Amino acid sequence: MHYFYEMAMMRKKGFHFTKYEAPNLSPFDKLFEIFQELITHTSGDVDEALDWLRELDREYGLTDEDYTIDDFIEDLKAKGYLREEFSDEGQEGEGIPGEGALSITAKMERIIRQRALDQIFGKLKRSGRGNHRTKKAGSGDEHTGDFREYRYGDPLEHISMTESFKNAQINHGIDGFSLTEDDLVVEDTHYKAQMSTVLMIDISHSMILYGEDRITPAKKVAMALAELITTRYPKDTLDILVFGNDAWPIPIKDLPYLKVGPYHTNTVAGLQLAMDMLRRKRNTNKQIFMITDGKPSCLRLADGTYYKNSVGLDDHIVEQCYNMARRARKLHIPITTFMIAQDPYLMQFVRHFTEANKGKAFFTGLKDLGEMIFEDYEKNRRKRLK
């Protein structure tokens, strides 16, 4: 849990904390919660995450002689969360600990995405923000008459209570009747219409400037959105691209490893790639989400060189951004910009950009970023699929 990570960071600033005891968790589960947060912050660097974990253990006494960090590492490997890759000099089976390089597995990548979804979706359910379980499934949904097991995120109104109660009686008996999640059955639907989304993530150097980590919240949002769409809306599509001096797509499985670079911000390249990706989609409903904290400061020229200007807002670069916004508007692709900076001149740029596209803009802090993107995705989907 990020509780310990934040404590460690604040401790460096002179704060002091008493020991925290996580309730009702096994030694492995307690460490696993912390490890998941650390592996996200370290962009999938297992060694760095474990170094942090050992530091937190020294500070807060997370383990004891009955269960150590080394025991935890062995459990991570045994449960399929970590794999150990050996060089020619250190082959598996030689019995020499520490010879192999540790990395996270595909199973761990899925766990991290699910955790990101739980963190954001859980906040929404507790706060009541965002109508994620609307009674209006949309005119694009057709009931098939078939049933399937309940999956996380299924609307409650799609649950067949008759079939679910029947399962509960079969599974638990009448005398000791109980209804669990495993008993729930959902009436399946087909979607006539679908939504194609491209999520753009700024990875310019400003995303970690001034001691504020902005890339980790953006990364968590991307992982949570990917998990939401693949589990709840499997016929929707989500593509993710990153943009710095250039723009390039990344697969969902690579999100935990995402890092910033020594880049400027080529917003034009990101928008161009996003529109190219959406042109290839057959869906009629398309949208672009853009997470950024910096001004556009770079263009790639025809000869392959870069035009860069980090001083203020460059008129030439800005005008190219407005042109891209207008092109997206002609293609009926709305752009929603999530601006995680509060500079007045940048906010003015975003407002003009949004007007050129007839899209939307949110000026948000890092804590509200995930909730706002989830709300907007759901609202856009309901509006455009009706």
C-alpha positions in Angstrom: 0.0 0.0 0.0 1.3 3.5 -0.8 0.9 4.4 2.9 4.4 3.1 3.5 5.8 4.7 0.3 4.5 8.1 1.3 5.8 7.7 4.8 9.2 6.9 3.4 9.2 9.9 1.2 7.9 12.2 3.9 10.4 10.8 6.4 13.1 12.2 4.1 11.5 15.7 4.7 11.8 15.4 8.5 8.4 13.8 9.4 8.2 11.0 12.0 5.7 8.2 12.1 4.8 5.5 14.5 4.7 1.8 13.5 1.7 0.9 11.4 0.1 -2.6 11.7 -2.0 -3.7 8.7 -5.0 -5.5 10.1 -6.1 -9.0 9.2 -3.4 -9.6 6.6 -1.0 -12.5 6.5 2.7 -11.7 6.4 2.8 -12.3 2.6 -0.3 -10.3 1.9 0.9 -7.3 4.0 4.2 -7.2 2.1 2.5 -7.9 -1.3 0.2 -4.8 -0.9 3.3 -2.6 -0.4 5.3 -4.3 -3.1 2.6 -3.7 -5.7 2.7 0.0 -5.0 6.5 0.1 -5.1 6.8 -1.8 -8.3 4.5 0.7 -9.9 6.5 3.7 -8.6 9.8 2.1 -9.8 8.4 1.3 -13.3 8.8 -2.4 -12.9 12.3 -2.3 -11.5 12.2 -5.3 -9.1 15.6 -4.6 -7.6 14.7 -1.0 -6.8 11.3 -2.0 -5.4 12.9 -4.6 -3.1 15.5 -2.1 -2.0 12.6 0.2 -1.0 10.9 -2.7 0.7 14.0 -3.5 2.8 14.4 0.1 3.8 10.7 0.2 4.9 11.3 -3.0 6.8 14.2 -1.5 8.7 12.2 1.6 9.5 8.8 0.1 10.4 9.6 -3.6 11.2 7.4 -5.1 8.6 8.9 -8.6 9.1 10.2 -10.8 11.9 12.4 -13.8 12.1 9.6 -16.2 11.2 9.0 -14.4 7.9 11.7 -12.4 6.2 12.0 -10.4 3.0 13.9 -13.3 1.5 11.0 -15.6 2.4 8.7 -13.1 0.7 10.8 -13.1 -2.5 10.7 -16.9 -2.6 6.9 -16.8 -2.3 6.7 -14.2 -5.1 8.6 -16.6 -7.3 6.6 -19.7 -6.2 3.3 -17.9 -6.8 4.3 -16.9 -10.3 4.7 -13.1 -9.7 8.4 -13.0 -10.3 10.7 -14.8 -12.6 14.4 -15.3 -12.3 16.5 -15.1 -15.5 20.0 -16.6 -15.3 23.1 -15.6 -17.2 25.5 -18.2 -18.6 27.6 -18.0 -15.5 24.7 -18.5 -13.1 22.4 -21.3 -14.3 19.2 -22.3 -12.5 19.7 -25.3 -10.3 23.2 -24.4 -9.1 21.8 -23.4 -5.8 23.5 -20.1 -5.8 21.0 -17.5 -4.6 20.9 -14.0 -6.1 22.6 -15.0 -9.3 19.5 -14.5 -11.5 18.0 -11.2 -12.5 14.4 -10.8 -11.2 11.6 -9.4 -13.3 7.8 -9.3 -13.0 5.7 -11.8 -14.9 2.6 -11.3 -17.1 0.6 -12.5 -14.1 2.0 -9.7 -12.0 1.3 -7.1 -14.7 -2.4 -8.2 -14.6 -2.5 -7.9 -10.8 -1.1 -4.3 -11.0 -3.7 -3.3 -13.6 -6.5 -4.8 -11.5 -5.2 -3.1 -8.4 -5.2 0.3 -10.2 -8.8 -0.3 -11.3 -9.8 -1.3 -7.7 -8.2 1.8 -6.3 -10.0 4.2 -8.7 -13.2 2.3 -9.0 -13.4 1.8 -5.3 -13.0 5.5 -4.7 -15.9 6.2 -7.1 -18.2 3.7 -5.4 -17.4 5.1 -1.9 -17.8 8.7 -2.9 -20.9 8.2 -5.1 -19.2 10.1 -8.0 -19.7 8.8 -11.5 -22.8 6.9 -12.6 -20.9 3.7 -13.6 -23.9 1.4 -13.0 -26.6 3.3 -14.9 -30.0 1.7 -15.4 -29.8 2.8 -19.0 -27.7 0.2 -20.8 -28.0 2.1 -24.0 -30.0 1.4 -27.1 -27.0 -0.5 -28.5 -27.4 -3.4 -26.1 -29.4 -6.5 -27.1 -30.2 -9.3 -24.7 -29.2 -12.7 -26.2 -31.1 -15.0 -23.8 -27.8 -16.6 -22.8 -26.3 -16.5 -19.3 -22.8 -16.4 -18.1 -21.0 -16.0 -14.8 -20.8 -12.5 -13.2 -17.7 -10.5 -13.9 -16.3 -7.5 -12.0 -18.0 -4.3 -13.4 -21.1 -6.0 -14.8 -24.2 -3.7 -14.2 -26.3 -4.9 -11.3 -29.5 -4.7 -13.4 -28.1 -7.4 -15.8 -27.9 -10.0 -13.0 -30.6 -12.7 -13.3 -31.8 -13.1 -9.8 -33.8 -16.3 -10.7 -30.7 -18.1 -12.0 -28.5 -16.7 -9.3 -30.8 -17.9 -6.5 -31.0 -21.3 -8.2 -27.2 -21.5 -8.2 -27.1 -20.5 -4.5 -29.5 -23.3 -3.6 -27.5 -25.9 -5.6 -24.1 -24.7 -4.2 -25.1 -24.1 -0.5 -28.3 -25.9 0.1 -31.7 -24.5 1.3 -31.1 -24.9 5.1 -27.8 -22.9 5.0 -28.8 -20.5 2.3 -26.3 -17.9 1.2 -25.7 -15.9 -1.9 -22.1 -15.2 -2.9 -20.5 -13.6 -5.9 -19.6 -17.0 -7.3 -23.4 -17.7 -7.5 -24.3 -14.7 -9.6 -25.3 -15.1 -13.2 -25.6 -12.3 -15.8 -27.8 -12.2 -18.9 -25.4 -11.6 -21.7 -25.8 -8.8 -24.2 -24.5 -7.9 -27.6 -23.3 -4.4 -28.3 -24.4 -2.9 -31.6 -22.2 0.1 -31.2 -18.7 0.4 -29.8 -16.3 3.0 -28.6 -12.6 3.4 -29.8 -10.4 5.4 -27.5 -6.8 6.5 -27.8 -5.1 7.6 -24.5 -2.2 9.9 -25.0 0.3 10.2 -22.1 2.9 12.9 -21.9 6.3 11.5 -20.9 8.3 14.7 -21.2 10.8 15.5 -18.5 8.4 18.0 -16.8 6.4 15.0 -15.6 8.9 14.5 -12.8 10.2 18.1 -12.3 10.0 20.0 -9.1 10.0 16.9 -6.9 6.4 15.9 -8.0 5.9 12.5 -9.5 3.2 13.0 -12.2 3.9 10.0 -14.3 2.9 7.4 -11.7 -0.7 8.7 -11.3 -0.9 8.9 -15.1 0.4 5.4 -15.5 -2.1 4.1 -12.9 -5.0 5.7 -14.7 -3.9 4.1 -18.0 -3.7 0.7 -16.3 -7.1 1.1 -14.7 -8.7 2.3 -17.8 -7.3 -0.6 -19.8 -8.6 -3.0 -17.2 -12.0 -1.4 -17.1 -12.4 -1.6 -20.9 -11.1 -5.1 -21.3 -13.3 -6.5 -18.5 -16.5 -4.4 -18.8 -16.5 -3.4 -22.4 -14.6 -6.1 -24.3 -15.9 -4.9 -27.7 -14.6 -1.4 -27.1 -11.0 -0.7 -28.0 -8.3 1.2 -26.2 -4.9 2.2 -27.7 -2.2 3.9 -25.7 0.5 6.1 -27.0 3.2 8.2 -25.3 4.6 11.4 -26.6 7.9 13.3 -25.9 10.1 14.5 -28.8 8.1 11.9 -30.9 5.1 9.8 -30.3 4.8 6.0 -30.4 2.2 3.4 -29.3 2.8 1.1 -26.4 1.0 -2.2 -25.6 -1.0 -2.4 -22.4 1.3 -5.0 -20.9 4.2 -2.4 -21.0 2.3 0.2 -18.9 4.0 -0.8 -15.6 7.4 -0.1 -17.1 6.5 3.4 -18.4 9.1 6.1 -17.6 9.6 9.7 -18.5 12.6 10.7 -20.7 14.8 13.7 -21.4 12.1 14.9 -23.8 10.4 18.0 -24.9 6.6 17.9 -25.6 5.6 17.1 -29.2 1.9 17.4 -28.8 1.4 17.6 -32.6 3.1 14.2 -33.1 0.9 12.6 -30.4 -2.3 13.9 -32.0 -1.2 12.9 -35.5 -0.5 9.4 -34.4 -3.8 9.2 -32.4 -5.8 10.2 -35.4 -4.0 7.8 -37.6 -4.7 5.0 -35.1 -8.4 5.9 -35.0 -8.8 6.1 -38.8 -8.1 2.4 -38.9 -10.9 1.6 -36.5 -14.2 0.5 -37.9 -16.1 1.9 -34.9 -18.1 5.1 -35.7 -17.6 6.4 -32.1 -14.1 7.6 -31.5 -12.4 9.8 -28.9 -9.0 10.9 -27.7 -8.0 11.4 -24.1 -4.8 13.4 -23.5 -2.9 13.6 -20.1 -0.3 16.3 -20.1 1.3 18.8 -17.7 3.4 20.8 -20.1 3.2 23.2 -22.9 3.9 22.0 -26.5 7.5 22.7 -27.1 8.7 20.6 -30.0 7.9 19.8 -33.6 9.5 17.2 -35.9 10.4 18.8 -39.3 10.3 17.2 -42.7 14.0 16.6 -42.8 13.9 14.6 -39.5 15.3 17.3 -37.3 13.4 18.9 -34.4 12.3 22.4 -33.8 12.3 23.1 -30.1 11.4 26.1 -27.9 11.0 25.7 -24.2 10.6 29.5 -23.6 7.0 30.4 -23.2 4.4 29.4 -25.8 5.9 29.3 -29.3 3.4 30.7 -31.8 4.4 28.3 -34.6 4.1 25.2 -32.4 0.9 26.4 -30.8 -0.7 27.1 -34.2 0.2 23.6 -35.3 -1.6 22.2 -32.3 -4.7 24.2 -33.1 -4.6 22.9 -36.6 -4.5 19.3 -35.3 -7.5 20.1 -33.0 -9.5 21.4 -36.0 -8.6 18.3 -38.1 -9.8 16.0 -35.4 -13.0 18.0 -35.2 -13.6 17.5 -38.9 -13.1 13.8 -38.4 -15.7 13.9 -35.6 -13.0 12.9 -33.0 -13.5 14.8 -29.7 -10.4 15.4 -27.7 -10.6 15.5 -23.9 -7.6 17.1 -22.3 -6.6 16.4 -18.7 -4.2 19.2 -17.7 -2.3 18.4 -14.5 -0.8 21.9 -14.2 -2.2 25.2 -13.1 -0.1 27.7 -15.0 -2.5 30.4 -16.2 -0.9 30.8 -19.7 -1.0 27.0 -20.2 -4.6 26.9 -19.1 -5.3 29.6 -21.7 -3.7 27.5 -24.4 -5.8 24.5 -23.4 -9.0 26.5 -23.5 -8.2 27.7 -27.1 -7.2 24.2 -28.1 -10.4 22.8 -26.7 -12.5 25.5 -28.5 -10.8 24.6 -31.8 -11.8 20.9 -31.4 -15.1 21.5 -29.6 -13.9 19.0 -27.1 -13.5 19.2 -23.3 -10.8 20.2 -20.9 -10.3 19.4 -17.2 -7.8 21.2 -15.0 -7.2 18.6 -12.4 -4.8 17.7 -9.6 -3.2 14.3 -9.5 -5.6 12.9 -6.8 -8.7 13.5 -8.9 -7.2 12.4 -12.3 -8.4 8.9 -12.3 -12.0 9.6 -11.1 -12.4 12.4 -13.7 -11.2 10.2 -16.6 -13.5 7.3 -15.5 -16.5 9.7 -15.3 -15.8 11.2 -18.6 -15.3 7.8 -20.3 -18.7 6.6 -19.0 -20.5 9.8 -19.9 -19.0 9.9 -23.4 -19.9 6.2 -24.0 -23.5 6.6 -22.9 -24.0 9.8 -24.9 -22.4 8.6 -28.1 -23.9 5.1 -28.0 -27.5 6.1 -27.6 
